[in-house]
Amino acid sequence: MEAIAENRTKRVFAENEAELLNECMKSVLLGMQSLDVVEKVAVGELNAYVKQQMGEYAALSERVSCRMKELDVEPEIYGSFKQKWQKKMVKLSIFGDKSNSNIAEKLIKGTNMGITDLTRCLNDNVISVSDETARIASDILSFFSGSVEALKKFL
């Protein structure tokens, strides 16, 4: 593996940049897909919150996409089967109980899974990715953490 950049504190590798950026994109897209399903059943303040979150997710997705283009990273596309399966799982998880409390609980669980996966990937690659890519991942993690805190009021 050949470094694409070096400085006193780290050597940056293209493979690690691609891995972290793809994990960022996966986390953001999964969140957007979940919110897309939830938006159709959430009511009142939770529905308004979900709509606002969709805009935040779109902005994060755009930021990751732009960074991928800058670095000529090919995004891993998650097939339509996997996307349909994930949407069905979200629908099933709220099928019997469409209360805002249940929806918030499921969103918190999903967001926490995203936090875990992205944190693991960032920790594995932090010394071999650029500061900009690490900052994007950190910003997504901060956004996810804030989302979890905000969703707690709907429990």
N, C-alpha and C positions, 0 to 999 in steps of 0.2 A: 504494500500500500504506500503510495507516494503522497507526501504532504503537498497541498496546494498553496499553503501560506504558513509562515513561521514568524513568531516573535519570541520575546524572552520567556513568556509564560506558557505558550501552547503551540502545538503544531496542528493545523487544521487539515482535515481529510474530507474529500468530496463525498465519500461513501457515508461518513458520519453525518455530514450536513443533510444528505438525502434521507437518511434514516430518521433523523429528528424532525425534519420538515414534513415527511410523510406521516409520522405519528401525530404531529400537530394538526395536519389536515384531517386525518381520520377522526381525531377527537372532536374537532369542530363540526365535521359533517355528521357524525353520529348525534351530536347534540342538536343540530338543526333538524335532523329527521325526527327525532323524538318530539321536539317542540312543534313541528308541523302536525303531528298526530294529536298532540295535547291541545293545541289551539282550537281544534274543532269541538272539544268537549269541556274545556275549562270555562268557568263563568266568573263574572265580576272582576274583582281586582286581579285574580290570578290570570285571567285571560288577557287583561291589559299588560300585566307583567311579561307574559309569554310573548306577546307581540313586540314589546320593547326589546326583549332578549333576542328575538330573531334578527333585529337590526344590528345588534352587537355581534352576534355570531357571523352575520354576513360581512361585517367590517373585518373581523378577525380572519375569515376565510380569504378575503381579498388580500389582506396583508401577507398571509402565508403564500398565496398564489403568486403574488408579485415577487416575493423573495425566491420562490422556486424558479420563476422565469429569469431573474437576475443571475442565478447560479446554474441555469440550464439543467435543473433537476426535473426528471420525468415523474409526474405524479402517479402514484399507484392508484389505479381506478378500482373501486370496490364494485364488483358486478351487480347488476340489477337484481339478481337472485338474492344476494346477501342483503341488499338494501330493502327489498320487499320483506324478507324474513325479519329483519330488525324492526320494521314498521309493524308487522303483525305481532311481534313479541310485545311491543309497547301497547298496542291495542288490547292484547290479551291481558296484560298486567293491570289494566284499568277497567276491563270489561264488566266485572261484577260491581265495582264501586267507583263511580265517576265523581266522587266528592273531591273538592279542591284539596282536602287533607290527604287523600290517597294519591292523587296526582302529584302533589308536592313531594310526598314521600318517595314515589317512584323516580321523580326527577332528581331528587337528592342522591338516591342510590346510584343512578346512572352517571351523574356528574362526579360522584366520588370514585367510580370506576375509571372515568376519564382522568381524574387527578392522579390516581395510582399508576395507570399505564404511562401517562405522559411524564410524570415525575421519574419513574424508573428509566425511561428512555433518555430523559435529560441527564440524569445522574450517570448513566452509562457512557454518555457522549460529551459531557460538559467540557472536558479538557481537550477535545479534538474537533470542536466546532467553533465557528466564528462567534464573536461577542453578539453580533446582530441576530444570528439564528438563536442563540441561547436566550437573548432578550425576548424574542417573539414567544418562545416556549414559556418563559417565565411570566410574560404578560397574560398568556392564555391561562396558565395555572392561577394567577391572581384573579382573573375574571371568573374562573370556575369556583374558586373559594368564595368570592363575593356572592355568586349565584346561590351557593349552598346556604349561606347566611341569610340571604334575602328570602329564600324559599321556606325557611324555618317558621316564618310568621304565618304561613298558610297551613301548618300542621294542626 
